Each structure stands twice: as C-alpha cells, then as structure tokens.
Amino acid sequence: MLQEASRMCGLSSAIFSEVDDMRKAEVAKGHDVITLSIGSPDMAPAPHIVKALMDACALSTSYGYTLSKGISPFLQAIADWYKMKFNVDLDPETEIHTLMGSQDGLAHIGLCLLNPGDVVLVPDPGYPIFSAGPLIAGAQMHYMPLREENGYLPDLDEIEESVLKKTKMMILNYPNNPVAAIAPREFFVKVVALAQKYNFLVCQDFAYSELVYDGYRPDSFLSIPGAKDVGVEFHSLSKTFNMAGCRVGFLVGNSQAISLLGRLKSNFDYGIFYPIQMAGIAALTGPQDCIVQTTATYQRRRDVLVDGFNALGWAVPKPQGSMFVWAPVPTQQTSMEFTKDLLYNTAVSVVPGRAFGQFGDHHVRIALVQPENRLEEVVSRVAKWLGSK
C-alpha cells in the first residue's frame, strides 16, 4: 500500500471530480446534459493560427527539444503584443518566460520563492492552483475574502501587520475566475505600495484580459509605476485565442522572478513544442479581429443567460470580464445542494462555489461555453423547474 507524501494532503479535486462524475452519470442515463461546468473554450482558433501550426508541423526540423525559455521570435512577439495592448515595455531576454499554460507557472512559482512556513495571500474564492502551488512549496495560506460588497476585491486594510511581515507572495486574478470581477487601477496602485512596504512578490493572473465587455479595458498590473519591482503577470493564449489544449502561456515582469522560474523549469522539463510556439507567434502578431469576434460571442452568450435568468426572478449580476457568470444560489441551499438539484431536475451542469473556497458557498460558477441556442434552452429548463418549486 502506497503512502502519499504529506505535501499531498492539502491537494484535492474532490468537488470538481464529484460534479463531473454526477454529470457523466446523467449522460450515461441518456439525459441531454448541457455542460456549463468546465471552463474550456468551445470555439476554434482563427484559421491563420491553425495554418501556422500545420505548416510548422510539416517541417522535419520541428521535432527536437526547445529551450524552456522560449524561442526568440516568440519572446519578441510577446513583448510587442504587451506593448500594443497595455503599453508595457518588456525585455524579451530578461522579463519574459514561456509556460505550458499559465497554470504551469502558477504551480511552480512558489517553489522558487517560498520556504516552509512562509505566508501567501490567496483570494477566497479563488482558482484552486492559487493555493495548490504554494501548498506544495510548504507555505501557509492566508485567505483574503472576496466579498460582493467590496466589489470582490480583497480588503487590504484588514490584513494584519503580523501577517504582512511574514508574507512572501500575494496572488491576484483580475478579470477574475470564478467571481468574474474586475479591478480598478487604484486598487493595483495600493497593492504595489503594500508589496513595496512589506517586500513580497505579487502574482497577477491576467489570463482573461481580452474577455471583457461593454467597452471595458483592464489595466495590466505591470502598467502601475513600480509594479515590475514587486510583481509578475501570468498570461495565456488558452482563452484569448481558443488554444487551451495547446498549453501555451507566458510569465512577464520582475526579472529576478523570471530568472528563478527559468532555472527551476530548466531542471524539470524542456520548452513548448516548436509548432505551438509558431502558432503563438501567429496569434500575437496576426490579425486581432479574432479576439473581437470571440469577445463578442461571449458577450452575447452572457446577455442571453443573465437576462434570461433575471427575467425569471433569479437576480444574477452581469459580469464585465471573464468567460464565467458568478450566480447567487436562488434557493435556501448550499452551493453543492443546489448544483445537484439543478443537474437532476434540469440536466444543466455547473460548479458549486464551495469548490473555490468557503466564501464561495452561496454561489455557483457558470461557464459560457455553449452556443446561444443551448443557453436559451438552459433558461427554459430553469424556468420550468423554478416555476414548479
């Protein structure tokens, strides 16, 4: 009988696995389940991205190892894209490192900087890797509640100084998964000042920077004066360019953190498959209207679902960012109880907010990963169910 390592004790995918097992069981019964639980894009990359991938795959020279850091043309493309999108200057040689998806970097950055007992400030609710990475490094989590009355921003003033003095890292994520919130520039300014005062690294997950609606444009954390001295930003082509399965992303910002992660990764693995990097170059340097089209699609889906729910009396806020809707549980149930009832009575699968932390328990996360007609069907099913209760 194998004995698991103690570092595994804090890692759990139990709720996600349970939800997916329930969904699969309903599908096996022949039910037409509409899956809104998995945040995987259902759209394809733009044709010019696919062509770049196929052309590179056809080259016999494309199948060797690549350096962990990334090929120079890809690093330059990242720098140019960041300058164009966010007016942030990046040195391709010292301030950029490619990743096998942003989760790769979020999982490993703690191993570079944290010792057992160090404190990490983590949002709650938050994406599971925000806690899992530091836990593997032996760190202690200090959870920052994200409350609706505070715009789902952590209240920095309520973090005790005794905690801040032990803090080595803070993790942020705006636009946010799961709560679909956005952060104003003045919040980031305050974060930079706090990180400078207490000497910790800020890790901002910026994977949803382009999935924003109603004319809103987010600021890069690195655009704040002094941010590069205290922070890094994780990004991904998964959502922006519908390349989730390609596993391609990047880390930008503080050169020392970039160097440390590069040293760690060079001992763990090699770089991203060359054709995927070429596809990444095509995505970042090619026509950007594919982003506009993807964003417009998600906005239409958001409106169909949220407007439909609100018309039923289920008061659901309309998010300005991400590919998710963070919906309050409309019944006197826990998020898991409601998730089960929703699945069994309407064949609609969502994720209970409790999966993202204790402060998520009165909400469910709904992924906008189905066409509009299927989301209209969701509203219709929910209307019949809630109307019968």
C-alpha positions as CSV (number, residue, x, y, z in Angstrom):
1,M,0.0,0.0,0.0
2,L,1.5,3.3,-1.1
3,Q,1.7,6.1,1.5
4,E,1.2,9.5,0.0
5,A,3.6,12.3,0.8
6,S,2.4,14.8,3.4
7,R,2.5,17.6,0.8
8,M,-0.4,15.9,-1.0
9,C,-2.7,16.3,2.0
10,G,-3.8,19.8,1.1
11,L,-4.4,19.0,-2.6
12,S,-7.9,18.0,-3.6
13,S,-10.0,17.9,-6.7
14,A,-12.9,16.2,-4.8
15,I,-15.7,18.6,-5.5
16,F,-14.7,19.0,-9.2
17,S,-14.5,15.3,-9.6
18,E,-17.8,14.7,-7.8
19,V,-19.6,17.2,-10.1
20,D,-18.1,15.7,-13.2
21,D,-18.9,12.1,-12.0
22,M,-22.5,13.3,-11.5
23,R,-22.6,14.8,-14.9
24,K,-21.2,11.7,-16.6
25,A,-23.8,9.5,-14.8
26,E,-26.6,11.7,-16.1
27,V,-25.2,11.5,-19.6
28,A,-24.9,7.7,-19.3
29,K,-28.6,7.6,-18.4
30,G,-29.3,9.2,-21.8
31,H,-30.1,12.7,-20.5
32,D,-29.2,15.7,-22.6
33,V,-26.9,17.4,-20.2
34,I,-25.8,21.0,-21.0
35,T,-22.4,21.3,-19.6
36,L,-21.6,24.7,-18.1
37,S,-19.1,23.4,-15.5
38,I,-15.9,23.1,-17.4
39,G,-14.2,26.3,-18.4
40,S,-12.8,25.1,-21.7
41,P,-13.4,27.2,-24.8
42,D,-15.8,25.6,-27.3
43,M,-14.6,27.7,-30.2
44,A,-11.6,27.0,-32.5
45,P,-8.5,29.2,-33.1
46,A,-8.6,31.5,-36.1
47,P,-7.5,30.0,-39.4
48,H,-4.2,31.8,-39.6
49,I,-3.2,30.3,-36.2
50,V,-4.1,26.8,-37.3
51,K,-2.2,27.3,-40.6
52,A,0.9,28.4,-38.7
53,L,0.7,25.3,-36.5
54,M,0.1,22.9,-39.5
55,D,2.9,24.5,-41.5
56,A,5.4,24.1,-38.7
57,C,4.3,20.5,-38.1
58,A,5.1,19.7,-41.7
59,L,8.8,20.7,-41.1
60,S,11.1,17.8,-40.3
61,T,13.2,20.1,-38.1
62,S,10.3,20.9,-35.8
63,Y,10.5,17.9,-33.6
64,G,13.6,18.5,-31.5
65,Y,13.8,19.9,-28.0
66,T,13.3,23.6,-27.5
67,L,14.7,25.7,-24.7
68,S,12.4,26.2,-21.7
69,K,12.6,30.0,-22.0
70,G,11.1,30.0,-25.5
71,I,12.3,30.7,-29.0
72,S,13.4,34.3,-29.6
73,P,10.7,35.2,-32.2
74,F,8.0,34.1,-29.7
75,L,9.5,36.1,-26.9
76,Q,9.7,39.2,-29.1
77,A,6.1,38.7,-30.2
78,I,5.0,38.6,-26.6
79,A,6.9,41.8,-25.9
80,D,5.4,43.6,-28.9
81,W,1.8,42.3,-28.0
82,Y,2.1,43.6,-24.5
83,K,3.3,47.0,-25.7
84,M,0.4,47.2,-28.1
85,K,-2.2,46.0,-25.7
86,F,-1.2,47.5,-22.4
87,N,1.6,50.0,-23.2
88,V,4.0,47.9,-21.0
89,D,7.7,47.6,-22.1
90,L,9.2,44.2,-21.6
91,D,12.8,43.0,-22.3
92,P,12.4,39.7,-24.2
93,E,15.6,38.4,-22.7
94,T,15.1,39.1,-19.0
95,E,11.4,39.8,-18.4
96,I,9.6,37.1,-20.3
97,H,9.4,33.3,-20.0
98,T,7.1,31.0,-21.9
99,L,4.9,28.5,-20.0
100,M,3.0,25.4,-20.8
101,G,-0.2,27.3,-19.9
102,S,-0.4,29.9,-17.2
103,Q,-1.2,27.1,-14.7
104,D,2.3,25.7,-15.2
105,G,3.8,29.0,-13.9
106,L,1.3,29.4,-11.1
107,A,2.0,25.9,-9.9
108,H,5.8,26.3,-9.9
109,I,6.5,29.9,-8.9
110,G,6.1,29.1,-5.2
111,L,8.9,26.5,-5.4
112,C,11.3,29.3,-6.5
113,L,10.5,31.7,-3.7
114,L,8.8,30.1,-0.7
115,N,10.2,28.2,2.2
116,P,8.0,26.1,4.6
117,G,6.1,28.5,6.9
118,D,6.2,31.5,4.6
119,V,2.8,33.2,4.2
120,V,1.0,33.5,0.9
121,L,-2.0,35.8,0.5
122,V,-4.6,33.9,-1.5
123,P,-8.1,35.1,-2.7
124,D,-11.1,33.2,-1.5
125,P,-13.0,32.3,-3.7
126,G,-10.1,31.5,-5.9
127,Y,-9.0,29.2,-8.6
128,P,-7.6,26.0,-7.0
129,I,-4.0,26.3,-8.3
130,F,-3.6,29.6,-6.4
131,S,-3.5,27.5,-3.2
132,A,-2.1,24.3,-4.6
133,G,1.2,25.7,-5.8
134,P,2.1,27.4,-2.5
135,L,0.9,24.3,-0.6
136,I,3.3,22.1,-2.5
137,A,6.1,24.5,-1.5
138,G,5.1,24.2,2.2
139,A,3.8,27.7,2.6
140,Q,0.9,28.8,4.8
141,M,-2.2,30.2,3.2
142,H,-3.8,33.4,4.5
143,Y,-7.1,33.6,2.7
144,M,-8.3,37.1,1.6
145,P,-12.2,37.0,1.4
146,L,-13.6,38.4,-1.8
147,R,-17.0,39.9,-0.8
148,E,-19.7,41.3,-3.1
149,E,-20.0,44.4,-1.0
150,N,-16.3,45.2,-1.7
151,G,-16.6,44.5,-5.5
152,Y,-14.9,41.2,-4.9
153,L,-11.6,42.9,-4.2
154,P,-9.6,41.8,-1.1
155,D,-9.8,44.3,1.7
156,L,-6.1,45.1,2.1
157,D,-6.7,47.1,5.2
158,E,-8.0,44.2,7.1
159,I,-4.8,42.1,6.7
160,E,-3.0,42.2,10.0
161,E,0.5,43.6,10.0
162,S,1.8,40.4,11.8
163,V,0.6,38.5,8.7
164,L,2.1,41.0,6.2
165,K,5.5,40.8,7.9
166,K,5.6,37.1,7.1
167,T,4.1,37.4,3.6
168,K,6.3,36.4,0.7
169,M,3.7,36.3,-2.1
170,M,0.3,37.7,-2.9
171,I,-1.9,36.1,-5.7
172,L,-4.4,38.2,-7.6
173,N,-6.6,37.4,-10.6
174,Y,-8.5,40.2,-12.5
175,P,-10.6,39.8,-14.5
176,N,-11.4,37.0,-12.1
177,N,-12.2,33.3,-12.2
178,P,-14.5,32.3,-10.6
179,V,-16.3,35.5,-9.5
180,A,-16.0,37.3,-12.8
181,A,-15.0,40.6,-11.1
182,I,-12.7,43.4,-12.4
183,A,-10.2,45.5,-10.6
184,P,-9.8,49.3,-10.9
185,R,-6.4,50.8,-11.4
186,E,-6.4,52.5,-8.0
187,F,-6.6,49.0,-6.4
188,F,-3.4,47.9,-8.1
189,V,-1.7,51.1,-7.1
190,K,-2.5,50.3,-3.4
191,V,-1.2,46.7,-3.9
192,V,2.1,47.9,-5.3
193,A,2.6,50.2,-2.3
194,L,1.8,47.4,0.1
195,A,4.2,45.0,-1.7
196,Q,6.9,47.6,-1.6
197,K,6.4,48.2,2.1
198,Y,6.5,44.5,3.1
199,N,8.8,43.2,0.4
200,F,6.6,40.4,-1.2
201,L,6.0,39.3,-4.8
202,V,2.6,40.0,-6.4
203,C,1.5,37.3,-8.9
204,Q,-1.4,38.6,-11.0
205,D,-3.1,36.0,-13.2
206,F,-4.2,38.0,-16.3
207,A,-5.5,35.2,-18.4
208,Y,-8.8,36.9,-19.1
209,S,-7.5,40.3,-20.1
210,E,-9.2,40.2,-23.5
211,L,-12.5,38.6,-22.5
212,V,-14.1,41.9,-21.3
213,Y,-17.4,43.5,-22.2
214,D,-19.3,46.7,-22.6
215,G,-16.3,48.7,-23.7
216,Y,-14.3,48.0,-20.6
217,R,-10.5,47.6,-20.9
218,P,-8.4,46.3,-18.0
219,D,-5.1,47.7,-16.9
220,S,-2.1,45.4,-16.8
221,F,-0.8,45.2,-13.2
222,L,2.7,45.9,-14.7
223,S,1.5,49.3,-16.0
224,I,1.5,50.6,-12.5
225,P,4.7,52.6,-11.6
226,G,6.9,50.3,-9.6
227,A,5.0,47.1,-10.3
228,K,7.9,45.4,-12.1
229,D,9.9,45.8,-8.9
230,V,7.4,43.7,-6.9
231,G,5.3,41.7,-9.4
232,V,4.8,39.4,-12.3
233,E,1.9,38.7,-14.5
234,F,0.8,35.4,-15.9
235,H,-0.9,35.2,-19.3
236,S,-2.2,32.5,-21.6
237,L,-3.3,32.0,-25.2
238,S,-5.9,29.5,-24.0
239,K,-8.9,31.8,-23.6
240,T,-7.9,34.8,-25.8
241,F,-7.2,32.7,-28.9
242,N,-9.1,29.5,-28.1
243,M,-5.8,27.5,-27.7
244,A,-6.5,25.8,-24.4
245,G,-5.3,22.3,-25.4
246,C,-2.1,23.7,-26.9
247,R,-0.9,24.5,-23.4
248,V,0.9,27.8,-24.2
249,G,1.3,30.8,-22.0
250,F,3.9,33.1,-20.5
251,L,5.1,34.9,-17.5
252,V,6.2,38.6,-17.6
253,G,7.6,41.2,-15.2
254,N,10.1,41.1,-12.4
255,S,13.4,39.8,-13.9
256,Q,14.6,38.1,-10.8
257,A,11.4,36.1,-10.5
258,I,11.6,35.2,-14.2
259,S,15.2,34.0,-13.8
260,L,14.3,31.9,-10.8
261,L,11.4,30.2,-12.6
262,G,13.6,29.7,-15.6
263,R,16.2,27.9,-13.5
264,L,13.6,25.7,-11.9
265,K,11.9,24.8,-15.2
266,S,15.2,24.0,-16.9
267,N,15.6,21.2,-14.4
268,F,12.0,20.0,-14.8
269,D,11.4,20.0,-18.5
270,Y,12.2,21.4,-21.9
271,G,10.3,24.0,-23.8
272,I,7.0,24.2,-25.6
273,F,6.7,22.2,-28.9
274,Y,8.1,24.3,-31.7
275,P,4.9,24.3,-33.9
276,I,2.9,25.5,-30.9
277,Q,5.3,28.4,-30.4
278,M,4.9,29.3,-34.1
279,A,1.1,29.2,-33.7
280,G,1.6,31.5,-30.7
281,I,3.6,33.9,-32.9
282,A,0.8,33.9,-35.5
283,A,-1.8,34.6,-32.8
284,L,0.1,37.5,-31.3
285,T,1.3,39.1,-34.5
286,G,-1.5,38.3,-36.9
287,P,-5.0,39.9,-37.3
288,Q,-6.5,40.6,-33.9
289,D,-10.1,40.7,-35.1
290,C,-10.4,37.1,-34.0
291,I,-10.2,38.4,-30.4
292,V,-13.0,40.9,-31.1
293,Q,-15.2,38.1,-32.5
294,T,-14.5,35.8,-29.6
295,T,-15.3,38.5,-27.1
296,A,-18.5,39.5,-28.9
297,T,-19.6,35.8,-28.9
298,Y,-19.1,35.6,-25.1
299,Q,-20.9,38.9,-24.5
300,R,-23.9,37.7,-26.5
301,R,-23.9,34.4,-24.5
302,R,-23.6,36.4,-21.3
303,D,-26.6,38.5,-22.2
304,V,-28.8,35.5,-23.2
305,L,-28.1,33.7,-19.9
306,V,-28.1,36.6,-17.5
307,D,-31.0,38.5,-19.0
308,G,-32.9,35.2,-19.1
309,F,-32.3,34.4,-15.5
310,N,-33.1,37.9,-14.3
311,A,-36.4,37.7,-16.2
312,L,-37.3,34.6,-14.2
313,G,-36.6,36.5,-10.9
314,W,-33.2,34.9,-10.4
315,A,-31.1,38.0,-9.7
316,V,-27.7,37.4,-11.4
317,P,-25.2,40.2,-11.9
318,K,-23.9,40.8,-15.4
319,P,-20.1,40.5,-15.4
320,Q,-17.7,42.8,-17.3
321,G,-15.0,40.2,-17.7
322,S,-14.0,36.5,-17.9
323,M,-16.0,33.7,-19.5
324,F,-18.0,33.0,-16.4
325,V,-21.1,34.1,-14.6
326,W,-21.0,34.1,-10.8
327,A,-24.6,33.4,-9.8
328,P,-26.0,33.6,-6.3
329,V,-27.8,30.4,-5.2
330,P,-31.5,31.3,-5.6
331,T,-32.8,28.8,-3.0
332,Q,-32.1,28.1,0.7
333,Q,-29.4,25.6,-0.1
334,T,-25.7,25.2,-0.1
335,S,-24.0,25.6,-3.5
336,M,-23.5,21.8,-3.7
337,E,-27.1,21.0,-2.9
338,F,-28.3,23.5,-5.5
339,T,-25.8,22.1,-8.1
340,K,-27.1,18.6,-7.6
341,D,-30.7,19.7,-7.7
342,L,-30.1,21.8,-10.9
343,L,-28.4,18.8,-12.6
344,Y,-31.0,16.2,-11.6
345,N,-34.0,18.4,-12.4
346,T,-32.8,20.4,-15.5
347,A,-29.8,18.4,-16.8
348,V,-27.7,21.6,-16.5
349,S,-24.2,21.1,-15.0
350,V,-22.5,24.0,-13.1
351,V,-19.8,24.2,-10.4
352,P,-20.7,24.9,-6.8
353,G,-18.9,27.9,-5.4
354,R,-17.7,25.9,-2.5
355,A,-15.2,24.3,-4.8
356,F,-13.3,27.6,-4.9
357,G,-13.2,28.3,-1.2
358,Q,-15.5,28.7,1.8
359,F,-16.6,32.2,0.8
360,G,-18.0,30.9,-2.5
361,D,-20.5,28.6,-0.9
362,H,-23.6,30.8,-1.7
363,H,-22.8,30.9,-5.4
364,V,-22.3,28.7,-8.5
365,R,-20.0,29.3,-11.4
366,I,-21.5,29.0,-14.8
367,A,-19.1,28.8,-17.8
368,L,-20.3,30.4,-21.0
369,V,-19.1,27.6,-23.2
370,Q,-22.2,26.7,-25.1
371,P,-23.8,28.3,-28.1
372,E,-26.6,30.8,-27.6
373,N,-29.4,28.4,-28.5
374,R,-28.2,26.0,-25.8
375,L,-28.1,28.8,-23.3
376,E,-31.7,29.7,-24.3
377,E,-32.5,26.1,-23.6
378,V,-30.9,26.4,-20.1
379,V,-33.1,29.4,-19.3
380,S,-36.1,27.5,-20.5
381,R,-35.3,24.4,-18.4
382,V,-34.6,26.5,-15.3
383,A,-37.8,28.5,-15.8
384,K,-39.9,25.2,-15.8
385,W,-38.0,23.9,-12.7
386,L,-38.1,27.1,-10.6
387,G,-41.7,27.6,-11.6
388,S,-42.7,24.2,-10.3
389,K,-41.0,24.7,-6.9
